[in-house]
Amino acid sequence: MRVAHTFVVSPKDTRAEAQPSHVPAPPDSGRGIRVLFSRVPTHAVGVAAERRHSARAFLRLPVRLTQVEGTCEGHPVSLVTRDISSSGIYFLAPRRIEPGTAIEIEVALVERPLGQGTVKMSTAAHIIRTDATEIPGWHGLAAQFDNFEFQRDEAVPPHFGR
């Protein structure tokens, strides 16, 4: 079922109002011109530009900040991701870290405390953006991965071998 839309355009008013065809159009006062469209030309409607290179997954994964500027954290802080992609991560931290600062983090992708199968990603990254948050003393940190490796607590089955 196609729904036609009636557009009433007034020479004085550049706005157009759309109504489905089953709803009566406003009476024509002689000032406006009625134009009937049977469908909206979707190819003419643009798509918002996406600046990200990789799609984001809005996952809450455990993160440990282990190094900042090459200095090991005495007690690595356990944090949680807000989102993650193949090229970067966004998380909240109780300290401000300036953009350009090198960090190292561990992200727990799969945790299996009662059996084998835990997978962690260890990565060197650098901060690309620091945001203020509504939580006093906390900052949103966006980091881009420089390199990463995966650590497993079990051997990879032979049929997945290289």
Secondary structure, DSSP 8 states (H G I E B T S, - for coil): ----EEEEE-SS----EEEETTS------SSSEEEEESS--GGGS-------SS--B----EEEEEEETTEEEEEEEEEEEEEE-SSEEEEEESS---TT-EEEEEEEEE--TTSS--EEEEEEEEEEEEEE-SSTT-EEEEEEEEEEEEEESS---GGG--
